[in-house]
Each structure stands twice: as C-alpha cells, then as structure tokens.
Amino acid sequence: MARVVILNGVGSAGKGSIAKALQAITARPFLHVPMDAFLEMMPEATLDHPDGLVFETLADVTPPEVAIHVGPYAHRVFAGMRRAVAALAAHGLDLIVDDVMEAPEAADYRALLADHRVSWVAVRASLDVLEAREAARGDRLIGLARHQFDRVHRGIVYDLEVDTSRATPEACARLIKDRLGL
C-alpha cells in the first residue's frame, strides 16, 4: 500500500516548494507529481483554445479575476493525471501530489486511491500574499489566485492545513511529516 500526500491549493500557494522540502525530510522516498508537469506536456495550441484551457479575464470585476475554462482535451489530461497517480501508487510508489482541484476532482482521487493510505493537505495563504507571489513570479496571469481563492477548498475534507503566509515551506513540510508520520 502506497502513501499518497495530496497538496491542494490555489496557484502560487507554495505547494511545489512544500513538496520539494518534504521530499528532503521523509524517511522513505516520495515522488513529486506536480500538476504543472501535466500542463507543460499539453501542446501549446491547446492553451487559449476551447478544447484545452481558456483563460478569461472576467468583465466588470475589480480587482481583476481570471477564470480558467477546462475543455474536453484538458479535462482528459487532468483525468489522466489522476489515473497516472493511481497507477504509480499501485506500483507501491509513495507520492506527493501537487494539484489545484475542486471537490469533483477530489472525489475522483478518493475513488481511484481507495486502496492506498491517502492524506489530504490544504495549502493556504492569505489573498494578499498569493497576489504578491502571482505578480512576482511573472509566469501567472494576474487574477488567477483571486478567482481560485474561494473555490479550491470548498467541499473538500482535509487531514491537515498549512498556511504558507505564516510559515516557510520547510516549516510546513516538517509539520506535515510529523503530523502524518512520514
């Protein structure tokens, strides 16, 4: 039975940094499976295309918010990611999954990983910190974090929550390791 730690949170919350810090301190080796790797695998032509991902700056919203519309191709990519995670776990690999999801995707993970020991971690940060990180990164559309902020954790039950606006990725990783017995 594999151990799977699912880190869920808004883009720029610090999931990837926590995953790397956690990999460095766990007793057993954990693979880091980032959603961004699957996004990078998608053909460029599927970005800003109705079959892939469409980024829409919402009209009449101040400050700006950017919604992401997931088309059929991107939907299959993300469903494939969840099934790839399940396949890796089925081969006895311990995993740290770094994802941005809402309740339906969480339910899919729960069904796919029912035979494994799964821990759910909410990675949170204050909206002002998220927006500052989003701007500093330079690879994010301004307004993504604001749009995701109230949506990402709704309806998902977690084993643990961490706040990266109050603690470093390393401190969050230590807390996760200690609380989950990794």
N, CA, C and O atoms as a DFTB+ gen file, in Angstrom:
728 C
 N C O
     1  1       0.843      -1.174       0.000
     2  2       0.000       0.000       0.000
     3  2       0.892       1.241       0.000
     4  3       1.768       1.397       0.850
     5  1       0.651       2.103      -0.957
     6  2       1.444       3.321      -1.072
     7  2       0.903       4.403      -0.142
     8  3      -0.278       4.418       0.205
     9  1       1.791       5.298       0.247
    10  2       1.404       6.532       0.953
    11  2       1.288       7.621      -0.095
    12  3       2.195       7.811      -0.905
    13  1       0.180       8.330      -0.080
    14  2      -0.033       9.427      -1.011
    15  2      -0.423      10.656      -0.204
    16  3      -1.384      10.634       0.565
    17  1       0.335      11.724      -0.391
    18  2       0.037      13.004       0.241
    19  2      -0.421      13.936      -0.870
    20  3       0.331      14.218      -1.803
    21  1      -1.646      14.408      -0.767
    22  2      -2.184      15.309      -1.781
    23  2      -2.180      16.720      -1.215
    24  3      -2.848      17.015      -0.224
    25  1      -1.411      17.585      -1.868
    26  2      -1.359      19.003      -1.519
    27  2      -2.290      19.737      -2.473
    28  3      -2.072      19.719      -3.684
    29  1      -3.309      20.371      -1.951
    30  2      -4.257      21.109      -2.791
    31  2      -4.280      22.565      -2.355
    32  3      -4.333      22.876      -1.165
    33  1      -4.238      23.442      -3.337
    34  2      -4.317      24.861      -3.024
    35  2      -4.275      25.706      -4.272
    36  3      -4.009      25.219      -5.371
    37  1      -4.541      26.964      -4.084
    38  2      -4.528      27.964      -5.146
    39  2      -3.138      28.009      -5.769
    40  3      -2.142      27.725      -5.103
    41  1      -3.075      28.367      -7.052
    42  2      -1.790      28.594      -7.684
    43  2      -1.002      29.627      -6.896
    44  3      -1.573      30.609      -6.422
    45  1       0.300      29.421      -6.750
    46  2       1.214      30.297      -6.009
    47  2       1.093      30.155      -4.497
    48  3       1.656      30.963      -3.759
    49  1       0.366      29.138      -4.021
    50  2       0.246      28.932      -2.576
    51  2       1.511      28.341      -1.965
    52  3       1.728      28.464      -0.759
    53  1       2.351      27.699      -2.781
    54  2       3.587      27.120      -2.262
    55  2       3.599      25.602      -2.237
    56  3       4.434      25.006      -1.558
    57  1       2.697      24.968      -2.959
    58  2       2.618      23.508      -2.959
    59  2       3.908      22.865      -3.457
    60  3       4.406      21.917      -2.849
    61  1       4.448      23.374      -4.558
    62  2       5.670      22.803      -5.121
    63  2       6.856      22.944      -4.177
    64  3       7.655      22.018      -4.042
    65  1       6.975      24.086      -3.531
    66  2       8.075      24.308      -2.576
    67  2       7.936      23.383      -1.368
    68  3       8.926      22.843      -0.876
    69  1       6.717      23.206      -0.900
    70  2       6.486      22.281       0.218
    71  2       6.816      20.858      -0.208
    72  3       7.453      20.119       0.543
    73  1       6.390      20.466      -1.408
    74  2       6.653      19.107      -1.893
    75  2       8.153      18.827      -1.927
    76  3       8.596      17.772      -1.471
    77  1       8.932      19.754      -2.458
    78  2      10.392      19.573      -2.523
    79  2      10.995      19.494      -1.128
    80  3      11.863      18.658      -0.877
    81  1      10.546      20.352      -0.218
    82  2      11.044      20.329       1.164
    83  2      10.655      19.026       1.850
    84  3      11.439      18.472       2.621
    85  1       9.469      18.540       1.579
    86  2       9.001      17.285       2.179
    87  2       9.805      16.094       1.657
    88  3      10.156      15.194       2.419
    89  1      10.092      16.094       0.364
    90  2      10.914      15.019      -0.214
    91  2      12.264      14.912       0.503
    92  3      12.797      13.816       0.674
    93  1      12.802      16.036       0.912
    94  2      14.130      16.067       1.524
    95  2      14.155      15.519       2.949
    96  3      15.230      15.211       3.464
    97  1      12.988      15.390       3.601
    98  2      12.997      15.007       5.012
    99  2      12.212      13.745       5.344
   100  3      12.227      13.309       6.495
   101  1      11.531      13.149       4.381
   102  2      10.757      11.946       4.684
   103  2      11.667      10.737       4.859
   104  3      12.746      10.664       4.270
   105  1      11.220       9.803       5.667
   106  2      12.015       8.595       5.931
   107  2      12.112       7.723       4.685
   108  3      13.149       7.108       4.438
   109  1      11.039       7.665       3.901
   110  2      11.021       6.885       2.664
   111  2      11.013       7.836       1.478
   112  3      10.610       8.991       1.619
   113  1      11.451       7.372       0.308
   114  2      11.426       8.264      -0.861
   115  2      10.002       8.475      -1.378
   116  3       9.211       7.537      -1.477
   117  1       9.704       9.721      -1.702
   118  2       8.418      10.107      -2.272
   119  2       8.659      10.758      -3.620
   120  3       9.527      11.621      -3.747
   121  1       7.900      10.354      -4.625
   122  2       7.912      11.052      -5.908
   123  2       7.048      12.303      -5.791
   124  3       6.011      12.292      -5.127
   125  1       7.480      13.372      -6.434
   126  2       6.668      14.591      -6.501
   127  2       5.959      14.596      -7.855
   128  3       6.606      14.581      -8.902
   129  1       4.636      14.616      -7.826
   130  2       3.835      14.625      -9.052
   131  2       3.119      15.976      -9.126
   132  3       2.057      16.146      -8.527
   133  1       3.694      16.939      -9.858
   134  2       3.073      18.260      -9.941
   135  2       2.105      18.394     -11.110
   136  3       2.375      17.919     -12.214
   137  1       0.993      19.036     -10.857
   138  2       0.036      19.333     -11.917
   139  2       0.716      20.121     -13.040
   140  3       0.409      19.924     -14.216
   141  1       1.633      21.006     -12.673
   142  2       2.310      21.827     -13.685
   143  2       3.027      20.979     -14.729
   144  3       3.135      21.390     -15.884
   145  1       3.519      19.802     -14.344
   146  2       4.196      18.927     -15.312
   147  2       3.211      18.478     -16.392
   148  3       3.576      18.360     -17.562
   149  1       1.973      18.229     -15.999
   150  2       0.957      17.819     -16.972
   151  2       0.538      19.000     -17.841
   152  3       0.267      18.833     -19.030
   153  1       0.486      20.180     -17.257
   154  2       0.197      21.378     -18.059
   155  2       1.290      21.594     -19.100
   156  3       1.002      21.947     -20.244
   157  1       2.542      21.383     -18.705
   158  2       3.668      21.574     -19.624
   159  2       3.688      20.533     -20.736
   160  3       4.262      20.779     -21.797
   161  1       3.077      19.384     -20.514
   162  2       3.015      18.346     -21.542
   163  2       1.991      18.666     -22.619
   164  3       2.053      18.118     -23.720
   165  1       1.057      19.545     -22.311
   166  2      -0.001      19.855     -23.273
   167  2       0.567      20.662     -24.443
   168  3       1.409      21.537     -24.240
   169  1       0.117      20.376     -25.654
   170  2       0.562      21.166     -26.805
   171  2       0.183      22.640     -26.615
   172  3      -0.883      22.962     -26.091
   173  1       1.064      23.502     -27.044
   174  2       0.815      24.936     -26.907
   175  2      -0.493      25.359     -27.567
   176  3      -1.150      26.293     -27.106
   177  1      -0.869      24.679     -28.639
   178  2      -2.101      25.018     -29.362
   179  2      -3.364      24.785     -28.524
   180  3      -4.436      25.279     -28.874
   181  1      -3.244      24.033     -27.419
   182  2      -4.421      23.771     -26.584
   183  2      -4.618      24.839     -25.515
   184  3      -5.613      24.822     -24.790
   185  1      -3.665      25.773     -25.419
   186  2      -3.822      26.882     -24.475
   187  2      -4.580      28.001     -25.183
   188  3      -4.292      28.337     -26.332
   189  1      -5.535      28.559     -24.491
   190  2      -6.450      29.551     -25.068
   191  2      -7.219      28.982     -26.258
   192  3      -7.462      29.661     -27.256
   193  1      -7.588      27.714     -26.114
   194  2      -8.408      27.035     -27.128
   195  2      -9.554      26.332     -26.401
   196  3      -9.329      25.746     -25.342
   197  1     -10.768      26.375     -26.935
   198  2     -11.921      25.777     -26.240
   199  2     -11.766      24.293     -25.913
   200  3     -12.388      23.819     -24.962
   201  1     -10.960      23.544     -26.665
   202  2     -10.744      22.131     -26.344
   203  2      -9.772      21.952     -25.181
   204  3      -9.790      20.927     -24.500
   205  1      -8.927      22.952     -24.959
   206  2      -7.913      22.867     -23.905
   207  2      -8.270      23.745     -22.724
   208  3      -9.225      23.478     -21.995
   209  1      -7.497      24.784     -22.548
   210  2      -7.727      25.720     -21.455
   211  2      -7.949      27.118     -22.020
   212  3      -7.189      27.590     -22.866
   213  1      -8.982      27.757     -21.549
   214  2      -9.242      29.134     -21.935
   215  2      -9.186      29.982     -20.670
   216  3      -9.868      29.702     -19.684
   217  1      -8.364      31.016     -20.720
   218  2      -8.200      31.935     -19.594
   219  2      -9.035      33.180     -19.889
   220  3      -8.775      33.895     -20.858
   221  1     -10.035      33.432     -19.050
   222  2     -10.956      34.533     -19.289
   223  2     -10.849      35.561     -18.177
   224  3     -11.133      35.270     -17.015
   225  1     -10.436      36.766     -18.547
   226  2     -10.461      37.867     -17.593
   227  2     -11.910      38.304     -17.473
   228  3     -12.524      38.722     -18.455
   229  1     -12.452      38.206     -16.273
   230  2     -13.868      38.485     -16.067
   231  2     -14.140      39.981     -16.174
   232  3     -13.434      40.795     -15.579
   233  1     -15.153      40.327     -16.926
   234  2     -15.542      41.722     -17.119
   235  2     -16.213      42.249     -15.856
   236  3     -16.856      41.503     -15.118
   237  1     -16.053      43.519     -15.628
   238  2     -16.717      44.202     -14.507
   239  2     -16.311      43.669     -13.137
   240  3     -17.095      43.748     -12.192
   241  1     -15.103      43.130     -13.013
   242  2     -14.616      42.662     -11.721
   243  2     -13.334      43.432     -11.407
   244  3     -12.379      43.412     -12.184
   245  1     -13.327      44.106     -10.262
   246  2     -12.154      44.848      -9.840
   247  2     -11.863      44.481      -8.403
   248  3     -12.769      44.531      -7.572
   249  1     -10.633      44.113      -8.076
   250  2      -9.503      43.865      -8.971
   251  2      -9.782      42.690      -9.903
   252  3     -10.732      41.933      -9.705
   253  1      -8.932      42.552     -10.928
   254  2      -9.212      41.544     -11.957
   255  2      -9.208      40.106     -11.426
   256  3      -8.467      39.752     -10.509
   257  1     -10.058      39.310     -12.040
   258  2     -10.086      37.866     -11.781
   259  2      -9.991      37.157     -13.117
   260  3     -10.563      37.600     -14.113
   261  1      -9.259      36.045     -13.129
   262  2      -9.120      35.256     -14.347
   263  2      -9.673      33.856     -14.072
   264  3      -9.166      33.128     -13.219
   265  1     -10.706      33.504     -14.804
   266  2     -11.296      32.164     -14.705
   267  2     -10.625      31.259     -15.729
   268  3     -10.225      31.709     -16.803
   269  1     -10.508      29.995     -15.390
   270  2      -9.967      29.007     -16.321
   271  2     -11.107      28.086     -16.722
   272  3     -11.743      27.463     -15.873
   273  1     -11.361      28.006     -18.027
   274  2     -12.372      27.092     -18.548
   275  2     -11.649      25.869     -19.098
   276  3     -10.757      25.983     -19.938
   277  1     -12.045      24.710     -18.614
   278  2     -11.400      23.454     -18.988
   279  2     -12.227      22.778     -20.076
   280  3     -13.375      22.393     -19.856
   281  1     -11.620      22.642     -21.254
   282  2     -12.281      21.990     -22.380
   283  2     -12.091      20.483     -22.334
   284  3     -11.429      19.972     -21.430
   285  1     -12.661      19.764     -23.293
   286  2     -12.628      18.297     -23.272
   287  2     -11.211      17.709     -23.299
   288  3     -10.946      16.717     -22.621
   289  1     -10.312      18.303     -24.065
   290  2      -8.944      17.775     -24.113
   291  2      -8.260      17.950     -22.756
   292  3      -7.682      17.001     -22.226
   293  1      -8.324      19.149     -22.201
   294  2      -7.696      19.402     -20.903
   295  2      -8.351      18.544     -19.809
   296  3      -7.673      18.060     -18.903
   297  1      -9.662      18.364     -19.904
   298  2     -10.353      17.511     -18.934
   299  2      -9.760      16.092     -18.961
   300  3      -9.538      15.489     -17.911
   301  1      -9.506      15.566     -20.167
   302  2      -8.905      14.226     -20.297
   303  2      -7.472      14.209     -19.755
   304  3      -7.049      13.224     -19.150
   305  1      -6.731      15.295     -19.971
   306  2      -5.362      15.372     -19.438
   307  2      -5.394      15.294     -17.913
   308  3      -4.635      14.528     -17.319
   309  1      -6.257      16.073     -17.280
   310  2      -6.303      16.081     -15.815
   311  2      -6.857      14.772     -15.251
   312  3      -6.402      14.306     -14.207
   313  1      -7.836      14.177     -15.935
   314  2      -8.321      12.853     -15.523
   315  2      -7.193      11.831     -15.683
   316  3      -7.034      10.935     -14.854
   317  1      -6.418      11.975     -16.751
   318  2      -5.260      11.103     -16.961
   319  2      -4.218      11.273     -15.879
   320  3      -3.595      10.298     -15.460
   321  1      -4.018      12.497     -15.417
   322  2      -3.079      12.730     -14.326
   323  2      -3.517      11.945     -13.082
   324  3      -2.707      11.274     -12.442
   325  1      -4.800      12.042     -12.755
   326  2      -5.281      11.325     -11.565
   327  2      -5.104       9.816     -11.726
   328  3      -4.785       9.125     -10.759
   329  1      -5.307       9.306     -12.928
   330  2      -5.119       7.876     -13.174
   331  2      -3.639       7.506     -13.185
   332  3      -3.280       6.398     -12.786
   333  1      -2.785       8.406     -13.631
   334  2      -1.336       8.169     -13.558
   335  2      -0.894       8.104     -12.103
   336  3      -0.070       7.265     -11.741
   337  1      -1.431       8.977     -11.277
   338  2      -1.134       8.943      -9.841
   339  2      -1.559       7.595      -9.267
   340  3      -0.808       6.978      -8.511
   341  1      -2.752       7.137      -9.618
   342  2      -3.236       5.839      -9.121
   343  2      -2.345       4.696      -9.608
   344  3      -2.081       3.757      -8.858
   345  1      -1.882       4.766     -10.856
   346  2      -1.002       3.718     -11.393
   347  2       0.336       3.704     -10.659
   348  3       0.855       2.633     -10.343
   349  1       0.892       4.862     -10.389
   350  2       2.158       4.927      -9.639
   351  2       1.977       4.356      -8.233
   352  3       2.816       3.598      -7.747
   353  1       0.870       4.729      -7.587
   354  2       0.589       4.187      -6.250
   355  2       0.399       2.675      -6.303
   356  3       0.836       1.967      -5.395
   357  1      -0.243       2.176      -7.345
   358  2      -0.462       0.733      -7.486
   359  2       0.854      -0.031      -7.609
   360  3       0.920      -1.223      -7.308
   361  1       1.886       0.658      -8.048
   362  2       3.215       0.048      -8.130
   363  2       4.023       0.245      -6.853
   364  3       5.230       0.005      -6.832
   365  1       3.352       0.682      -5.789
   366  2       3.990       0.802      -4.484
   367  2       4.844       2.035      -4.302
   368  3       5.672       2.089      -3.393
   369  1       4.655       3.020      -5.149
   370  2       5.437       4.247      -5.027
   371  2       4.718       5.245      -4.133
   372  3       3.532       5.514      -4.318
   373  1       5.445       5.792      -3.162
   374  2       4.894       6.842      -2.308
   375  2       4.948       8.156      -3.083
   376  3       5.917       8.430      -3.790
   377  1       3.893       8.967      -2.943
   378  2       3.737      10.145      -3.793
   379  2       3.362      11.385      -3.002
   380  3       2.644      11.320      -2.004
   381  1       3.867      12.517      -3.475
   382  2       3.384      13.825      -3.049
   383  2       2.774      14.444      -4.302
   384  3       3.486      14.754      -5.257
   385  1       1.468      14.619      -4.293
   386  2       0.752      15.156      -5.445
   387  2       0.482      16.633      -5.179
   388  3      -0.041      17.004      -4.128
   389  1       0.842      17.452      -6.130
   390  2       0.712      18.906      -6.042
   391  2      -0.310      19.309      -7.096
   392  3      -0.007      19.320      -8.289
   393  1      -1.531      19.643      -6.650
   394  2      -2.637      19.855      -7.582
   395  2      -3.453      21.077      -7.187
   396  3      -3.379      21.550      -6.053
   397  1      -4.221      21.573      -8.126
   398  2      -5.220      22.616      -7.897
   399  2      -6.539      21.984      -8.315
   400  3      -6.779      21.767      -9.503
   401  1      -7.392      21.689      -7.342
   402  2      -8.632      20.975      -7.687
   403  2      -9.799      21.477      -6.864
   404  3      -9.647      22.157      -5.849
   405  1     -10.951      21.115      -7.346
   406  2     -12.188      21.363      -6.622
   407  2     -12.782      20.012      -6.226
   408  3     -12.209      18.966      -6.531
   409  1     -13.914      20.036      -5.558
   410  2     -14.494      18.824      -4.972
   411  2     -14.705      17.663      -5.945
   412  3     -14.434      16.528      -5.553
   413  1     -15.167      17.860      -7.184
   414  2     -15.359      16.704      -8.070
   415  2     -14.043      15.958      -8.365
   416  3     -14.023      14.729      -8.422
   417  1     -12.958      16.704      -8.551
   418  2     -11.667      16.057      -8.811
   419  2     -11.166      15.345      -7.548
   420  3     -10.556      14.279      -7.635
   421  1     -11.424      15.931      -6.387
   422  2     -11.040      15.281      -5.130
   423  2     -11.788      13.957      -4.970
   424  3     -11.211      12.966      -4.523
   425  1     -13.057      13.941      -5.331
   426  2     -13.845      12.702      -5.242
   427  2     -13.272      11.639      -6.179
   428  3     -13.242      10.458      -5.833
   429  1     -12.820      12.053      -7.361
   430  2     -12.202      11.114      -8.299
   431  2     -10.923      10.525      -7.697
   432  3     -10.710       9.314      -7.756
   433  1     -10.074      11.380      -7.120
   434  2      -8.864      10.875      -6.446
   435  2      -9.231       9.888      -5.339
   436  3      -8.619       8.826      -5.227
   437  1     -10.223      10.231      -4.526
   438  2     -10.603       9.354      -3.407
   439  2     -11.015       7.972      -3.922
   440  3     -10.642       6.959      -3.330
   441  1     -11.774       7.921      -5.007
   442  2     -12.190       6.634      -5.569
   443  2     -11.003       5.870      -6.150
   444  3     -10.867       4.665      -5.939
   445  1     -10.153       6.576      -6.877
   446  2      -9.007       5.923      -7.526
   447  2      -7.959       5.424      -6.528
   448  3      -7.257       4.448      -6.790
   449  1      -7.862       6.100      -5.390
   450  2      -6.811       5.775      -4.416
   451  2      -7.361       5.085      -3.171
   452  3      -6.721       5.088      -2.120
   453  1      -8.536       4.500      -3.291
   454  2      -9.205       3.895      -2.130
   455  2      -8.377       2.795      -1.461
   456  3      -8.532       2.555      -0.263
   457  1      -7.511       2.130      -2.207
   458  2      -6.706       1.040      -1.647
   459  2      -5.384       1.503      -1.053
   460  3      -4.559       0.679      -0.661
   461  1      -5.176       2.812      -0.984
   462  2      -3.904       3.347      -0.510
   463  2      -4.130       4.251       0.691
   464  3      -5.255       4.656       0.986
   465  1      -3.049       4.553       1.369
   466  2      -3.128       5.446       2.521
   467  2      -2.929       6.874       2.023
   468  3      -1.809       7.283       1.714
   469  1      -4.017       7.624       1.948
   470  2      -4.010       8.969       1.370
   471  2      -4.223       9.991       2.475
   472  3      -5.100       9.836       3.324
   473  1      -3.408      11.032       2.450
   474  2      -3.563      12.159       3.370
   475  2      -3.780      13.422       2.546
   476  3      -3.085      13.672       1.561
   477  1      -4.750      14.200       2.967
   478  2      -5.126      15.423       2.264
   479  2      -4.639      16.631       3.046
   480  3      -4.931      16.783       4.232
   481  1      -3.885      17.494       2.354
   482  2      -3.344      18.692       2.995
   483  2      -3.795      19.925       2.213
   484  3      -3.533      20.049       1.016
   485  1      -4.475      20.829       2.908
   486  2      -4.852      22.114       2.313
   487  2      -3.660      23.049       2.453
   488  3      -3.163      23.277       3.556
   489  1      -3.208      23.582       1.333
   490  2      -2.123      24.563       1.358
   491  2      -2.774      25.922       1.120
   492  3      -3.287      26.212       0.039
   493  1      -2.736      26.733       2.154
   494  2      -3.408      28.031       2.120
   495  2      -2.396      29.162       2.249
   496  3      -1.263      28.961       2.685
   497  1      -2.826      30.337       1.863
   498  2      -2.097      31.582       2.095
   499  2      -3.128      32.694       1.999
   500  3      -4.178      32.529       1.378
   501  1      -2.824      33.814       2.613
   502  2      -3.747      34.939       2.529
   503  2      -3.796      35.454       1.090
   504  3      -2.838      35.295       0.333
   505  1      -4.903      36.061       0.726
   506  2      -5.079      36.536      -0.642
   507  2      -4.030      37.579      -1.017
   508  3      -3.537      37.574      -2.145
   509  1      -3.681      38.471      -0.093
   510  2      -2.677      39.484      -0.428
   511  2      -1.312      38.856      -0.699
   512  3      -0.584      39.310      -1.582
   513  1      -0.967      37.827       0.047
   514  2       0.305      37.121      -0.188
   515  2       0.258      36.381      -1.525
   516  3       1.221      36.422      -2.291
   517  1      -0.843      35.713      -1.804
   518  2      -0.988      35.000      -3.079
   519  2      -0.857      35.948      -4.267
   520  3      -0.183      35.639      -5.250
   521  1      -1.507      37.103      -4.166
   522  2      -1.448      38.056      -5.269
   523  2      -0.045      38.637      -5.438
   524  3       0.390      38.878      -6.564
   525  1       0.657      38.862      -4.346
   526  2       2.036      39.355      -4.439
   527  2       2.935      38.302      -5.089
   528  3       3.780      38.636      -5.920
   529  1       2.758      37.040      -4.717
   530  2       3.548      35.954      -5.326
   531  2       3.222      35.813      -6.806
   532  3       4.113      35.631      -7.636
   533  1       1.944      35.900      -7.124
   534  2       1.494      35.789      -8.507
   535  2       2.169      36.864      -9.365
   536  3       2.636      36.578     -10.468
   537  1       2.217      38.076      -8.868
   538  2       2.842      39.178      -9.596
   539  2       4.356      38.982      -9.700
   540  3       4.948      39.257     -10.744
   541  1       4.977      38.510      -8.626
   542  2       6.436      38.342      -8.604
   543  2       6.899      37.212      -9.524
   544  3       7.985      37.291     -10.099
   545  1       6.095      36.173      -9.667
   546  2       6.501      35.023     -10.480
   547  2       6.678      35.379     -11.942
   548  3       7.610      34.910     -12.594
   549  1       5.791      36.199     -12.451
   550  2       5.891      36.600     -13.843
   551  2       5.371      35.574     -14.835
   552  3       5.287      35.866     -16.028
   553  1       5.018      34.373     -14.373
   554  2       4.501      33.351     -15.288
   555  2       3.029      33.043     -15.024
   556  3       2.504      32.035     -15.497
   557  1       2.376      33.907     -14.273
   558  2       0.963      33.716     -13.931
   559  2       0.149      34.915     -14.398
   560  3       0.626      36.049     -14.386
   561  1      -1.072      34.650     -14.805
   562  2      -1.985      35.739     -15.126
   563  2      -2.476      36.350     -13.818
   564  3      -2.901      35.637     -12.909
   565  1      -2.414      37.656     -13.732
   566  2      -2.868      38.335     -12.526
   567  2      -4.384      38.183     -12.425
   568  3      -5.122      38.553     -13.339
   569  1      -4.826      37.640     -11.317
   570  2      -6.243      37.411     -11.085
   571  2      -6.616      35.946     -10.959
   572  3      -7.729      35.619     -10.548
   573  1      -5.672      35.040     -11.319
   574  2      -5.946      33.603     -11.160
   575  2      -6.157      33.245      -9.690
   576  3      -7.127      32.573      -9.340
   577  1      -5.248      33.695      -8.840
   578  2      -5.340      33.362      -7.414
   579  2      -6.636      33.894      -6.817
   580  3      -7.302      33.201      -6.047
   581  1      -6.988      35.113      -7.170
   582  2      -8.220      35.712      -6.636
   583  2      -9.437      34.875      -7.041
   584  3     -10.331      34.648      -6.226
   585  1      -9.473      34.420      -8.288
   586  2     -10.622      33.638      -8.752
   587  2     -10.672      32.264      -8.072
   588  3     -11.754      31.773      -7.750
   589  1      -9.527      31.655      -7.857
   590  2      -9.484      30.317      -7.258
   591  2      -9.689      30.348      -5.742
   592  3     -10.105      29.351      -5.152
   593  1      -9.402      31.472      -5.120
   594  2      -9.298      31.582      -3.663
   595  2     -10.487      30.982      -2.915
   596  3     -10.291      30.204      -1.981
   597  1     -11.696      31.321      -3.298
   598  2     -12.888      30.822      -2.592
   599  2     -13.417      29.511      -3.145
   600  3     -14.384      28.964      -2.615
   601  1     -12.804      28.999      -4.196
   602  2     -13.344      27.819      -4.867
   603  2     -12.581      26.529      -4.571
   604  3     -13.180      25.459      -4.458
   605  1     -11.272      26.634      -4.447
   606  2     -10.415      25.444      -4.430
   607  2     -10.686      24.515      -3.247
   608  3     -10.694      23.297      -3.427
   609  1     -10.902      25.034      -2.075
   610  2     -11.044      24.159      -0.898
   611  2     -12.493      23.803      -0.571
   612  3     -12.742      22.955       0.286
   613  1     -13.433      24.430      -1.233
   614  2     -14.851      24.239      -0.926
   615  2     -15.262      22.776      -1.118
   616  3     -15.082      22.206      -2.195
   617  1     -15.817      22.178      -0.056
   618  2     -16.348      20.820      -0.142
   619  2     -15.320      19.711      -0.023
   620  3     -15.654      18.544      -0.225
   621  1     -14.066      20.047       0.302
   622  2     -13.021      19.027       0.432
   623  2     -12.646      18.899       1.904
   624  3     -12.406      19.900       2.578
   625  1     -12.597      17.673       2.394
   626  2     -12.218      17.401       3.781
   627  2     -10.718      17.114       3.817
   628  3     -10.206      16.310       3.038
   629  1     -10.031      17.780       4.728
   630  2      -8.580      17.654       4.839
   631  2      -8.170      17.015       6.159
   632  3      -8.878      17.093       7.163
   633  1      -7.004      16.383       6.123
   634  2      -6.402      15.836       7.338
   635  2      -5.569      16.895       8.059
   636  3      -5.349      16.819       9.268
   637  1      -5.113      17.882       7.288
   638  2      -4.208      18.890       7.830
   639  2      -4.277      20.125       6.945
   640  3      -4.508      20.024       5.740
   641  1      -4.078      21.285       7.545
   642  2      -3.995      22.526       6.792
   643  2      -2.723      23.246       7.182
   644  3      -2.341      23.262       8.352
   645  1      -2.060      23.851       6.186
   646  2      -0.879      24.667       6.438
   647  2      -1.096      26.024       5.779
   648  3      -1.836      26.143       4.803
   649  1      -0.445      27.039       6.323
   650  2      -0.592      28.399       5.807
   651  2       0.794      28.938       5.481
   652  3       1.591      29.227       6.373
   653  1       1.062      29.067       4.192
   654  2       2.390      29.496       3.761
   655  2       2.597      31.003       3.874
   656  3       3.691      31.500       3.606
   657  1       1.557      31.732       4.269
   658  2       1.777      33.147       4.546
   659  2       2.268      33.329       5.975
   660  3       2.678      34.424       6.360
   661  1       2.228      32.257       6.762
   662  2       2.668      32.317       8.168
   663  2       3.863      31.420       8.461
   664  3       4.491      31.545       9.512
   665  1       4.181      30.513       7.536
   666  2       5.284      29.567       7.768
   667  2       6.016      29.312       6.460
   668  3       5.423      29.386       5.383
   669  1       7.297      29.013       6.557
   670  2       8.109      28.707       5.378
   671  2       7.710      27.342       4.819
   672  3       7.085      26.547       5.520
   673  1       8.062      27.067       3.573
   674  2       7.803      25.731       3.028
   675  2       8.455      24.641       3.880
   676  3       7.877      23.571       4.071
   677  1       9.648      24.914       4.387
   678  2      10.343      23.921       5.222
   679  2       9.591      23.664       6.523
   680  3       9.479      22.516       6.954
   681  1       9.077      24.712       7.149
   682  2       8.298      24.541       8.378
   683  2       6.998      23.794       8.088
   684  3       6.588      22.936       8.869
   685  1       6.358      24.113       6.980
   686  2       5.132      23.390       6.587
   687  2       5.455      21.918       6.341
   688  3       4.705      21.041       6.768
   689  1       6.563      21.642       5.658
   690  2       6.966      20.256       5.382
   691  2       7.222      19.499       6.683
   692  3       6.812      18.347       6.818
   693  1       7.893      20.134       7.637
   694  2       8.152      19.465       8.927
   695  2       6.847      19.150       9.643
   696  3       6.694      18.071      10.217
   697  1       5.908      20.088       9.611
   698  2       4.611      19.865      10.246
   699  2       3.884      18.692       9.576
   700  3       3.338      17.826      10.258
   701  1       3.882      18.670       8.253
   702  2       3.247      17.568       7.512
   703  2       3.915      16.248       7.852
   704  3       3.233      15.261       8.128
   705  1       5.241      16.218       7.836
   706  2       5.983      14.989       8.152
   707  2       5.630      14.490       9.548
   708  3       5.335      13.310       9.735
   709  1       5.662      15.384      10.519
   710  2       5.410      14.986      11.907
   711  2       3.954      14.567      12.120
   712  3       3.700      13.541      12.751
   713  1       3.011      15.327      11.615
   714  2       1.601      15.026      11.819
   715  2       1.147      13.765      11.103
   716  3       0.282      13.038      11.592
   717  1       1.749      13.508       9.914
   718  2       1.324      12.357       9.128
   719  2       2.234      11.142       9.312
   720  3       1.992      10.085       8.730
   721  1       3.274      11.299      10.119
   722  2       4.169      10.181      10.387
   723  2       4.950       9.729       9.185
   724  3       5.097       8.530       8.952
   725  1       5.459      10.683       8.409
   726  2       6.203      10.357       7.207
   727  2       7.684      10.250       7.489
   728  3       8.468       9.979       6.580
